[in-house]
Amino acid sequence: MTTAAPHHEHEHTPVPGYADHKADHLARLNKIEGQVRGISRMVTDDRYCIDVLTQISAATRAPQEVALGLLDAHVRGCVTTAARTGPARAEEKYAELTGTLRRALRL
């Protein structure tokens, strides 16, 4: 397994930290897309409310799993690399990570 170069929006590195698992992430995102289309069909077909809600719950968890995978790649790649670079760069990445988590958790 190769280690992807760290990616930061201000840097011009071509390989994001999740590159090694890009196909997995895309497969999950495609599955989510299919789930959402299926939910739309269920509503169109006047399916039972609880069945639709059950599918919505499953479709809601799926992107969260993708997000956790991307977060893991970011911490293992970008944040770890920044921490090894020096205190100033590490602090920048920690603040970026905290801000991202704050938005994700809506705090």
SULGIDA-V568675 format. One record per residue. N is the residue number from 1. SS is DSSP state (H for helix, E for strand, - for the rest). PHI is phi in whole degrees, 0 to 359 (none if undefined). D_CENTER is the distance of its C-alpha to the mean C-alpha in Angstrom with 2 decimals. Layout:
# SULGIDA-V568675
n=N ss=SS phi=PHI d_center=D_CENTER
n=N ss=SS phi=PHI d_center=D_CENTER
This chain:
# SULGIDA-V568675
n=1 ss=- phi=none d_center=20.28
n=2 ss=- phi=269 d_center=20.03
n=3 ss=- phi=265 d_center=18.30
n=4 ss=- phi=285 d_center=16.45
n=5 ss=- phi=293 d_center=17.73
n=6 ss=- phi=295 d_center=15.87
n=7 ss=- phi=237 d_center=14.50
n=8 ss=- phi=220 d_center=15.31
n=9 ss=- phi=301 d_center=15.82
n=10 ss=- phi=266 d_center=19.48
n=11 ss=- phi=258 d_center=19.95
n=12 ss=- phi=248 d_center=20.66
n=13 ss=- phi=271 d_center=19.08
n=14 ss=- phi=280 d_center=18.31
n=15 ss=- phi=242 d_center=15.85
n=16 ss=- phi=286 d_center=12.29
n=17 ss=- phi=299 d_center=11.47
n=18 ss=- phi=268 d_center=9.35
n=19 ss=H phi=305 d_center=12.45
n=20 ss=H phi=295 d_center=13.93
n=21 ss=H phi=240 d_center=11.40
n=22 ss=H phi=303 d_center=10.83
n=23 ss=H phi=298 d_center=13.14
n=24 ss=H phi=296 d_center=11.50
n=25 ss=H phi=297 d_center=8.14
n=26 ss=H phi=295 d_center=10.64
n=27 ss=H phi=297 d_center=12.79
n=28 ss=H phi=294 d_center=10.51
n=29 ss=H phi=295 d_center=9.79
n=30 ss=H phi=295 d_center=13.56
n=31 ss=H phi=296 d_center=14.36
n=32 ss=H phi=299 d_center=12.68
n=33 ss=H phi=303 d_center=14.72
n=34 ss=H phi=295 d_center=17.71
n=35 ss=H phi=299 d_center=17.32
n=36 ss=H phi=294 d_center=17.44
n=37 ss=H phi=298 d_center=20.43
n=38 ss=H phi=296 d_center=21.99
n=39 ss=H phi=296 d_center=21.81
n=40 ss=H phi=300 d_center=23.48
n=41 ss=H phi=297 d_center=26.13
n=42 ss=H phi=299 d_center=26.71
n=43 ss=H phi=294 d_center=27.50
n=44 ss=H phi=302 d_center=29.63
n=45 ss=- phi=274 d_center=31.46
n=46 ss=- phi=57 d_center=32.07
n=47 ss=- phi=291 d_center=30.51
n=48 ss=- phi=301 d_center=31.01
n=49 ss=H phi=308 d_center=28.96
n=50 ss=H phi=296 d_center=27.77
n=51 ss=H phi=297 d_center=26.59
n=52 ss=H phi=295 d_center=24.52
n=53 ss=H phi=298 d_center=23.10
n=54 ss=H phi=297 d_center=22.25
n=55 ss=H phi=291 d_center=20.27
n=56 ss=H phi=297 d_center=18.50
n=57 ss=H phi=299 d_center=17.57
n=58 ss=H phi=296 d_center=16.17
n=59 ss=H phi=289 d_center=14.24
n=60 ss=H phi=284 d_center=12.81
n=61 ss=H phi=290 d_center=11.63
n=62 ss=H phi=301 d_center=9.98
n=63 ss=H phi=294 d_center=6.98
n=64 ss=H phi=295 d_center=6.80
n=65 ss=H phi=294 d_center=7.02
n=66 ss=H phi=297 d_center=4.28
n=67 ss=H phi=300 d_center=2.20
n=68 ss=H phi=296 d_center=5.37
n=69 ss=H phi=295 d_center=5.67
n=70 ss=H phi=292 d_center=4.06
n=71 ss=H phi=297 d_center=6.02
n=72 ss=H phi=301 d_center=8.69
n=73 ss=H phi=297 d_center=9.15
n=74 ss=H phi=294 d_center=9.53
n=75 ss=H phi=294 d_center=11.95
n=76 ss=H phi=290 d_center=13.76
n=77 ss=H phi=262 d_center=14.16
n=78 ss=H phi=298 d_center=14.40
n=79 ss=H phi=291 d_center=15.41
n=80 ss=H phi=297 d_center=17.73
n=81 ss=H phi=298 d_center=19.31
n=82 ss=H phi=297 d_center=19.92
n=83 ss=H phi=297 d_center=21.50
n=84 ss=H phi=284 d_center=23.79
n=85 ss=H phi=287 d_center=24.73
n=86 ss=- phi=158 d_center=26.32
n=87 ss=H phi=300 d_center=26.26
n=88 ss=H phi=295 d_center=25.76
n=89 ss=H phi=293 d_center=22.71
n=90 ss=H phi=298 d_center=21.28
n=91 ss=H phi=299 d_center=21.97
n=92 ss=H phi=300 d_center=20.25
n=93 ss=H phi=291 d_center=16.96
n=94 ss=H phi=297 d_center=17.46
n=95 ss=H phi=296 d_center=18.10
n=96 ss=H phi=299 d_center=15.05
n=97 ss=H phi=295 d_center=12.89
n=98 ss=H phi=299 d_center=15.10
n=99 ss=H phi=298 d_center=14.82
n=100 ss=H phi=296 d_center=11.05
n=101 ss=H phi=295 d_center=11.51
n=102 ss=H phi=300 d_center=14.55
n=103 ss=H phi=293 d_center=13.00
n=104 ss=H phi=295 d_center=10.33
n=105 ss=H phi=269 d_center=13.36
n=106 ss=- phi=57 d_center=15.69
n=107 ss=- phi=262 d_center=18.24
